[in-house]
């Protein structure tokens, strides 16, 4: 078989999010329509215009041993927790190359692609404070490996003994989705049989919050945090920052079949584009998003009629939410009317570079369970939101072969659309 024609499937999923410490609890909360947003109780938050975030549900300190955790930035901690879950969920019981009672994995055929949009920002800022206040001798010798954007991918690769390649695409809020798209191509082109991929982010810190707040990008609905992230609502006023990680195990269909693996869905492909418009604002016509969607259709056998569900990027910003829907309408036309659109950031907040990973987990589980999560907090639907928005309650998806999209867009004009399907 031509390696570029290899079918790629999802065989494992893992997550740690504001909704739960694993993928099962996260999915349960998504389907129930529960918000993971809460007030920031830290002393530093009192002086900020934004005093809420979607904070992780289960602290890494409750899971990882302290000697390991102290050498990892929070973003790498999240990634490692989610990757361990995904690896076990795929049926593997040991590192690649090690003798085990489970499937044997060739380390030279295993890769990792884990992305972060900002990297170890909390480590960088925390160690700078130590340098300034206590002097250079107190700066941790682990600082550089902790703050590197590739640290999550590298640590997952070390954990699993992945030798086929360890990569970290950085494309702001599209990073996690781009990582998964890159991983699919690694398998299709024959570089690997299995790739562990996704996104992670840990940026709940006064500096990022102050900076995003001063850009007028974040919601300031501090009096009602759980209602602050409200995609498509007329009163939406910006995104809510979240943290966590979402990881999937991708595998060639041949490899998965040979070992009798359970398959959640097929990873059909990706569409990518660049806006070439503005470093921090979406292109208002949605031209770049339309291009990514069309790119996906042109490079796959997927047709609009196959798609029944979209996990939208929808961050709860006035411009971005509607611009995305316009782009979807431009490409899909009337077919958009039969696509159930969910905005899970209404519950998780916006995990920046981790969003594509967590939302891929949500999209794959939506197909697996044939159930689209709701979009919460819509009390007055924007009249320009001309699509079939899943509101308030989860909705059943059709029987038979179906496909779903996961959209991720980032500052700088990065657009990534991932497609998955099941029989």
C-alpha positions as a Python dict, from the first residue, in 0.01 Angstrom:
ca = {
    (1, 'X'): (0, 0, 0),
    (2, 'X'): (119, 350, -78),
    (3, 'X'): (198, 492, 270),
    (4, 'X'): (25, 819, 184),
    (5, 'X'): (-300, 621, 158),
    (6, 'X'): (-279, 466, 504),
    (7, 'X'): (-598, 492, 707),
    (8, 'X'): (-546, 646, 1052),
    (9, 'X'): (-768, 569, 1350),
    (10, 'X'): (-809, 688, 1708),
    (11, 'X'): (-753, 404, 1957),
    (12, 'X'): (-701, 589, 2285),
    (13, 'X'): (-811, 911, 2454),
    (14, 'X'): (-705, 1098, 2765),
    (15, 'X'): (-780, 1434, 2923),
    (16, 'X'): (-748, 1642, 3234),
    (17, 'X'): (-966, 1951, 3223),
    (18, 'X'): (-1167, 2201, 3427),
    (19, 'X'): (-1453, 1951, 3408),
    (20, 'X'): (-1276, 1638, 3529),
    (21, 'X'): (-949, 1462, 3594),
    (22, 'X'): (-992, 1219, 3305),
    (23, 'X'): (-1176, 1183, 2976),
    (24, 'X'): (-1474, 999, 3126),
    (25, 'X'): (-1553, 1264, 3387),
    (26, 'X'): (-1491, 1540, 3134),
    (27, 'X'): (-1734, 1380, 2889),
    (28, 'X'): (-1996, 1328, 3159),
    (29, 'X'): (-1979, 1698, 3250),
    (30, 'X'): (-1993, 1807, 2885),
    (31, 'X'): (-2304, 1602, 2817),
    (32, 'X'): (-2465, 1731, 3138),
    (33, 'X'): (-2390, 2092, 3041),
    (34, 'X'): (-2184, 2175, 3351),
    (35, 'X'): (-1956, 2477, 3359),
    (36, 'X'): (-1598, 2443, 3481),
    (37, 'X'): (-1553, 2817, 3535),
    (38, 'X'): (-1508, 2956, 3885),
    (39, 'X'): (-1384, 3266, 4064),
    (40, 'X'): (-1010, 3300, 4116),
    (41, 'X'): (-946, 3291, 4490),
    (42, 'X'): (-574, 3371, 4469),
    (43, 'X'): (-471, 3696, 4633),
    (44, 'X'): (-320, 3831, 4312),
    (45, 'X'): (-654, 3808, 4130),
    (46, 'X'): (-821, 4074, 4344),
    (47, 'X'): (-647, 4358, 4160),
    (48, 'X'): (-724, 4232, 3808),
    (49, 'X'): (-1020, 4326, 3588),
    (50, 'X'): (-1075, 3953, 3519),
    (51, 'X'): (-1110, 3743, 3833),
    (52, 'X'): (-1228, 3407, 3703),
    (53, 'X'): (-1098, 3113, 3501),
    (54, 'X'): (-1172, 2752, 3416),
    (55, 'X'): (-927, 2593, 3657),
    (56, 'X'): (-824, 2229, 3647),
    (57, 'X'): (-1063, 1995, 3829),
    (58, 'X'): (-796, 1762, 3971),
    (59, 'X'): (-459, 1907, 4065),
    (60, 'X'): (-156, 1723, 3921),
    (61, 'X'): (-14, 1705, 4273),
    (62, 'X'): (-289, 1453, 4351),
    (63, 'X'): (-166, 1224, 4073),
    (64, 'X'): (204, 1272, 3999),
    (65, 'X'): (477, 1194, 4254),
    (66, 'X'): (638, 1510, 4387),
    (67, 'X'): (996, 1431, 4266),
    (68, 'X'): (864, 1412, 3909),
    (69, 'X'): (618, 1700, 3929),
    (70, 'X'): (875, 1947, 4062),
    (71, 'X'): (1078, 1902, 3742),
    (72, 'X'): (783, 1971, 3512),
    (73, 'X'): (597, 2287, 3422),
    (74, 'X'): (226, 2263, 3486),
    (75, 'X'): (161, 2228, 3111),
    (76, 'X'): (386, 1921, 3096),
    (77, 'X'): (219, 1777, 3406),
    (78, 'X'): (-120, 1803, 3236),
    (79, 'X'): (13, 1647, 2916),
    (80, 'X'): (174, 1356, 3098),
    (81, 'X'): (-144, 1278, 3293),
    (82, 'X'): (-358, 1286, 2978),
    (83, 'X'): (-104, 1086, 2776),
    (84, 'X'): (-85, 814, 3040),
    (85, 'X'): (-462, 780, 3031),
    (86, 'X'): (-472, 770, 2651),
    (87, 'X'): (-191, 514, 2633),
    (88, 'X'): (-364, 282, 2879),
    (89, 'X'): (-700, 340, 2710),
    (90, 'X'): (-547, 222, 2383),
    (91, 'X'): (-460, -108, 2552),
    (92, 'X'): (-90, -59, 2613),
    (93, 'X'): (50, -165, 2950),
    (94, 'X'): (417, -65, 2925),
    (95, 'X'): (662, 163, 2748),
    (96, 'X'): (738, 91, 2385),
    (97, 'X'): (997, -185, 2349),
    (98, 'X'): (939, -332, 2693),
    (99, 'X'): (815, -685, 2754),
    (100, 'X'): (459, -681, 2878),
    (101, 'X'): (144, -888, 2885),
    (102, 'X'): (-10, -630, 2650),
    (103, 'X'): (66, -540, 2287),
    (104, 'X'): (434, -491, 2201),
    (105, 'X'): (525, -156, 2044),
    (106, 'X'): (836, -83, 1838),
    (107, 'X'): (983, 239, 1984),
    (108, 'X'): (1119, 335, 1642),
    (109, 'X'): (761, 333, 1509),
    (110, 'X'): (613, 543, 1791),
    (111, 'X'): (605, 924, 1783),
    (112, 'X'): (469, 1207, 1994),
    (113, 'X'): (333, 1544, 1885),
    (114, 'X'): (216, 1754, 2177),
    (115, 'X'): (167, 2129, 2146),
    (116, 'X'): (129, 2430, 2369),
    (117, 'X'): (45, 2780, 2255),
    (118, 'X'): (240, 2960, 2527),
    (119, 'X'): (468, 2695, 2681),
    (120, 'X'): (604, 2714, 3033),
    (121, 'X'): (495, 3070, 3100),
    (122, 'X'): (421, 3015, 3470),
    (123, 'X'): (765, 2861, 3521),
    (124, 'X'): (934, 3150, 3339),
    (125, 'X'): (753, 3417, 3537),
    (126, 'X'): (786, 3235, 3867),
    (127, 'X'): (1159, 3182, 3829),
    (128, 'X'): (1208, 3542, 3723),
    (129, 'X'): (1043, 3650, 4048),
    (130, 'X'): (1284, 3424, 4238),
    (131, 'X'): (1583, 3570, 4051),
    (132, 'X'): (1473, 3925, 4123),
    (133, 'X'): (1383, 3867, 4488),
    (134, 'X'): (1630, 3600, 4603),
    (135, 'X'): (1922, 3608, 4360),
    (136, 'X'): (2052, 3378, 4091),
    (137, 'X'): (2157, 3094, 4321),
    (138, 'X'): (1793, 3022, 4402),
    (139, 'X'): (1686, 2981, 4039),
    (140, 'X'): (1594, 2617, 3970),
    (141, 'X'): (1838, 2425, 3748),
    (142, 'X'): (1530, 2269, 3589),
    (143, 'X'): (1404, 2607, 3464),
    (144, 'X'): (1506, 2583, 3098),
    (145, 'X'): (1376, 2228, 3038),
    (146, 'X'): (1056, 2325, 3218),
    (147, 'X'): (980, 2641, 3020),
    (148, 'X'): (1061, 2504, 2674),
    (149, 'X'): (745, 2479, 2459),
    (150, 'X'): (855, 2131, 2353),
    (151, 'X'): (881, 2011, 2713),
    (152, 'X'): (536, 1843, 2721),
    (153, 'X'): (606, 1652, 2398),
    (154, 'X'): (956, 1558, 2510),
    (155, 'X'): (842, 1434, 2850),
    (156, 'X'): (562, 1228, 2697),
    (157, 'X'): (814, 1087, 2448),
    (158, 'X'): (1054, 995, 2728),
    (159, 'X'): (773, 841, 2932),
    (160, 'X'): (659, 619, 2642),
    (161, 'X'): (1001, 561, 2478),
    (162, 'X'): (891, 720, 2150),
    (163, 'X'): (1174, 738, 1895),
    (164, 'X'): (1002, 798, 1561),
    (165, 'X'): (994, 1173, 1624),
    (166, 'X'): (894, 1418, 1894),
    (167, 'X'): (738, 1742, 1769),
    (168, 'X'): (578, 2061, 1897),
    (169, 'X'): (396, 2286, 1648),
    (170, 'X'): (327, 2628, 1798),
    (171, 'X'): (36, 2813, 1639),
    (172, 'X'): (-135, 2989, 1930),
    (173, 'X'): (-485, 2854, 1993),
    (174, 'X'): (-464, 2619, 1693),
    (175, 'X'): (-157, 2441, 1833),
    (176, 'X'): (-330, 2132, 1973),
    (177, 'X'): (-526, 2072, 1654),
    (178, 'X'): (-218, 2126, 1440),
    (179, 'X'): (-33, 1870, 1652),
    (180, 'X'): (-300, 1610, 1584),
    (181, 'X'): (-304, 1693, 1213),
    (182, 'X'): (74, 1659, 1199),
    (183, 'X'): (53, 1326, 1379),
    (184, 'X'): (-197, 1195, 1124),
    (185, 'X'): (46, 1286, 846),
    (186, 'X'): (334, 1111, 1027),
    (187, 'X'): (137, 788, 1010),
    (188, 'X'): (6, 841, 656),
    (189, 'X'): (353, 903, 518),
    (190, 'X'): (496, 596, 689),
    (191, 'X'): (711, 767, 951),
    (192, 'X'): (528, 599, 1238),
    (193, 'X'): (266, 338, 1314),
    (194, 'X'): (146, 504, 1635),
    (195, 'X'): (158, 870, 1741),
    (196, 'X'): (47, 1013, 2075),
    (197, 'X'): (-77, 1364, 2003),
    (198, 'X'): (-269, 1659, 2142),
    (199, 'X'): (-242, 1989, 2321),
    (200, 'X'): (-186, 2128, 2667),
    (201, 'X'): (-185, 2469, 2834),
    (202, 'X'): (-126, 2617, 3178),
    (203, 'X'): (-145, 2996, 3159),
    (204, 'X'): (-363, 3094, 3455),
    (205, 'X'): (-128, 3358, 3593),
    (206, 'X'): (-169, 3732, 3652),
    (207, 'X'): (43, 3838, 3352),
    (208, 'X'): (-144, 3646, 3077),
    (209, 'X'): (-477, 3736, 3235),
    (210, 'X'): (-383, 4104, 3257),
    (211, 'X'): (-253, 4103, 2899),
    (212, 'X'): (-557, 3929, 2750),
    (213, 'X'): (-782, 4152, 2960),
    (214, 'X'): (-614, 4467, 2832),
    (215, 'X'): (-669, 4342, 2477),
    (216, 'X'): (-1043, 4337, 2559),
    (217, 'X'): (-1039, 3969, 2463),
    (218, 'X'): (-1168, 3824, 2791),
    (219, 'X'): (-1506, 3827, 2959),
    (220, 'X'): (-1535, 4051, 3264),
    (221, 'X'): (-1852, 3889, 3395),
    (222, 'X'): (-1689, 3839, 3735),
    (223, 'X'): (-2019, 3843, 3924),
    (224, 'X'): (-2139, 3527, 3747),
    (225, 'X'): (-1836, 3319, 3638),
    (226, 'X'): (-2029, 3012, 3526),
    (227, 'X'): (-2232, 3223, 3284),
    (228, 'X'): (-1932, 3415, 3149),
    (229, 'X'): (-1844, 3190, 2856),
    (230, 'X'): (-2150, 3226, 2632),
    (231, 'X'): (-2077, 3162, 2264),
    (232, 'X'): (-2342, 3294, 2023),
    (233, 'X'): (-2529, 3485, 2296),
    (234, 'X'): (-2593, 3852, 2222),
    (235, 'X'): (-2431, 3945, 2556),
    (236, 'X'): (-2104, 3759, 2501),
    (237, 'X'): (-1806, 3976, 2591),
    (238, 'X'): (-1497, 3761, 2548),
    (239, 'X'): (-1343, 3427, 2633),
    (240, 'X'): (-1271, 3270, 2970),
    (241, 'X'): (-920, 3131, 3017),
    (242, 'X'): (-897, 2758, 3086),
    (243, 'X'): (-622, 2506, 3153),
    (244, 'X'): (-566, 2136, 3096),
    (245, 'X'): (-474, 1886, 2825),
    (246, 'X'): (-633, 1651, 2574),
    (247, 'X'): (-439, 1365, 2414),
    (248, 'X'): (-528, 1095, 2162),
    (249, 'X'): (-349, 783, 2045),
    (250, 'X'): (-348, 771, 1666),
    (251, 'X'): (-261, 450, 1488),
    (252, 'X'): (-251, 309, 1138),
    (253, 'X'): (-559, 99, 1077),
    (254, 'X'): (-341, -198, 981),
    (255, 'X'): (-151, -183, 1308),
    (256, 'X'): (-469, -139, 1513),
    (257, 'X'): (-641, -431, 1337),
    (258, 'X'): (-340, -658, 1379),
    (259, 'X'): (-345, -616, 1756),
    (260, 'X'): (-724, -625, 1788),
    (261, 'X'): (-754, -268, 1914),
    (262, 'X'): (-1083, -92, 1981),
    (263, 'X'): (-1131, 197, 1740),
    (264, 'X'): (-1316, 514, 1841),
    (265, 'X'): (-1312, 681, 1501),
    (266, 'X'): (-1115, 733, 1183),
    (267, 'X'): (-904, 1047, 1156),
    (268, 'X'): (-1006, 1154, 807),
    (269, 'X'): (-766, 1445, 771),
    (270, 'X'): (-711, 1813, 818),
    (271, 'X'): (-753, 2144, 641),
    (272, 'X'): (-517, 2431, 715),
    (273, 'X'): (-479, 2792, 606),
    (274, 'X'): (-347, 3131, 710),
    (275, 'X'): (-543, 3457, 727),
    (276, 'X'): (-254, 3695, 647),
    (277, 'X'): (-470, 3962, 808),
    (278, 'X'): (-386, 4062, 1167),
    (279, 'X'): (-175, 3929, 1453),
    (280, 'X'): (-464, 3918, 1701),
    (281, 'X'): (-793, 3973, 1518),
    (282, 'X'): (-989, 3731, 1299),
    (283, 'X'): (-1033, 3810, 932),
    (284, 'X'): (-1392, 3944, 938),
    (285, 'X'): (-1520, 3768, 626),
    (286, 'X'): (-1395, 3429, 745),
    (287, 'X'): (-1192, 3388, 426),
    (288, 'X'): (-912, 3194, 595),
    (289, 'X'): (-1151, 2960, 775),
    (290, 'X'): (-1337, 2895, 449),
    (291, 'X'): (-1007, 2814, 285),
    (292, 'X'): (-919, 2562, 557),
    (293, 'X'): (-1261, 2396, 526),
    (294, 'X'): (-1233, 2374, 149),
    (295, 'X'): (-878, 2245, 183),
    (296, 'X'): (-1007, 1963, 401),
    (297, 'X'): (-1277, 1868, 149),
    (298, 'X'): (-1033, 1885, -142),
    (299, 'X'): (-777, 1661, 31),
    (300, 'X'): (-1017, 1394, 154),
    (301, 'X'): (-1313, 1188, 36),
    (302, 'X'): (-1538, 1367, 285),
    (303, 'X'): (-1850, 1538, 154),
    (304, 'X'): (-2062, 1803, 333),
    (305, 'X'): (-2356, 1562, 349),
    (306, 'X'): (-2141, 1323, 557),
    (307, 'X'): (-2086, 1577, 835),
    (308, 'X'): (-2344, 1576, 1113),
    (309, 'X'): (-2157, 1752, 1394),
    (310, 'X'): (-1914, 2041, 1438),
    (311, 'X'): (-1724, 2122, 1755),
    (312, 'X'): (-1682, 2491, 1680),
    (313, 'X'): (-1389, 2709, 1783),
    (314, 'X'): (-1647, 2957, 1921),
    (315, 'X'): (-1462, 3127, 2207),
    (316, 'X'): (-1744, 3367, 2305),
    (317, 'X'): (-1598, 3673, 2134),
    (318, 'X'): (-1825, 3916, 1945),
    (319, 'X'): (-1634, 3890, 1616),
    (320, 'X'): (-1498, 3537, 1618),
    (321, 'X'): (-1815, 3339, 1683),
    (322, 'X'): (-2010, 3485, 1391),
    (323, 'X'): (-1712, 3495, 1156),
    (324, 'X'): (-1670, 3120, 1197),
    (325, 'X'): (-2038, 3053, 1123),
    (326, 'X'): (-2021, 3272, 812),
    (327, 'X'): (-1728, 3069, 686),
    (328, 'X'): (-1910, 2743, 752),
    (329, 'X'): (-2214, 2872, 564),
    (330, 'X'): (-2001, 2988, 272),
    (331, 'X'): (-1847, 2644, 224),
    (332, 'X'): (-2136, 2417, 323),
    (333, 'X'): (-2436, 2623, 215),
    (334, 'X'): (-2766, 2458, 307),
    (335, 'X'): (-2581, 2146, 423),
    (336, 'X'): (-2485, 2340, 736),
    (337, 'X'): (-2847, 2317, 848),
    (338, 'X'): (-2811, 1944, 924),
    (339, 'X'): (-2484, 1983, 1118),
    (340, 'X'): (-2528, 2001, 1495),
    (341, 'X'): (-2294, 2278, 1614),
    (342, 'X'): (-2157, 2260, 1970),
    (343, 'X'): (-1937, 2516, 2147),
    (344, 'X'): (-1780, 2322, 2433),
    (345, 'X'): (-1574, 2623, 2540),
    (346, 'X'): (-1896, 2741, 2701),
    (347, 'X'): (-1812, 2480, 2966),
    (348, 'X'): (-1434, 2430, 2954),
    (349, 'X'): (-1332, 2786, 2889),
    (350, 'X'): (-1062, 2847, 2628),
    (351, 'X'): (-755, 2630, 2681),
    (352, 'X'): (-554, 2817, 2414),
    (353, 'X'): (-304, 2564, 2273),
    (354, 'X'): (-474, 2288, 2469),
    (355, 'X'): (-814, 2356, 2314),
    (356, 'X'): (-760, 2149, 2000),
    (357, 'X'): (-658, 1848, 2207),
    (358, 'X'): (-948, 1863, 2451),
    (359, 'X'): (-1198, 1938, 2176),
    (360, 'X'): (-1068, 1650, 1966),
    (361, 'X'): (-1139, 1423, 2261),
    (362, 'X'): (-1490, 1573, 2280),
    (363, 'X'): (-1545, 1535, 1904),
    (364, 'X'): (-1429, 1173, 1896),
    (365, 'X'): (-1646, 1088, 2196),
    (366, 'X'): (-1943, 1264, 2034),
    (367, 'X'): (-1908, 1028, 1738),
    (368, 'X'): (-1844, 726, 1959),
    (369, 'X'): (-2153, 790, 2172),
    (370, 'X'): (-2353, 949, 1886),
    (371, 'X'): (-2424, 1245, 2110),
    (372, 'X'): (-2347, 1616, 2055),
    (373, 'X'): (-2273, 1813, 2375),
    (374, 'X'): (-2479, 2126, 2439),
    (375, 'X'): (-2371, 2489, 2421),
    (376, 'X'): (-2464, 2646, 2753),
    (377, 'X'): (-2539, 3004, 2857),
    (378, 'X'): (-2733, 3108, 2547),
    (379, 'X'): (-3022, 3313, 2680),
    (380, 'X'): (-3059, 3537, 2375),
    (381, 'X'): (-2926, 3382, 2055),
    (382, 'X'): (-2745, 3626, 1827),
    (383, 'X'): (-2966, 3663, 1517),
    (384, 'X'): (-2653, 3633, 1303),
    (385, 'X'): (-2585, 3285, 1445),
    (386, 'X'): (-2751, 3116, 1150),
    (387, 'X'): (-2674, 2753, 1221),
    (388, 'X'): (-2818, 2456, 1409),
    (389, 'X'): (-2668, 2535, 1750),
    (390, 'X'): (-2709, 2258, 2008),
    (391, 'X'): (-2846, 2446, 2308),
    (392, 'X'): (-2904, 2352, 2672),
    (393, 'X'): (-2925, 1974, 2627),
    (394, 'X'): (-2713, 1714, 2448),
    (395, 'X'): (-2855, 1589, 2121),
    (396, 'X'): (-2849, 1242, 1965),
    (397, 'X'): (-2659, 1207, 1638),
    (398, 'X'): (-2784, 988, 1351),
    (399, 'X'): (-2721, 616, 1314),
    (400, 'X'): (-2502, 484, 1034),
    (401, 'X'): (-2177, 631, 897),
    (402, 'X'): (-2126, 986, 1027),
    (403, 'X'): (-1848, 1245, 1038),
    (404, 'X'): (-1763, 1541, 1259),
    (405, 'X'): (-1531, 1841, 1249),
    (406, 'X'): (-1320, 2007, 1516),
    (407, 'X'): (-1231, 2370, 1439),
    (408, 'X'): (-934, 2554, 1594),
    (409, 'X'): (-811, 2902, 1507),
    (410, 'X'): (-528, 3103, 1660),
    (411, 'X'): (-379, 3450, 1693),
    (412, 'X'): (-172, 3521, 1385),
    (413, 'X'): (-435, 3377, 1152),
    (414, 'X'): (-371, 3006, 1204),
    (415, 'X'): (-668, 2794, 1093),
    (416, 'X'): (-692, 2418, 1143),
    (417, 'X'): (-994, 2196, 1080),
    (418, 'X'): (-978, 1828, 1180),
    (419, 'X'): (-1224, 1568, 1053),
    (420, 'X'): (-1321, 1234, 1209),
    (421, 'X'): (-1578, 971, 1118),
    (422, 'X'): (-1723, 641, 1229),
    (423, 'X'): (-1921, 369, 1059),
}
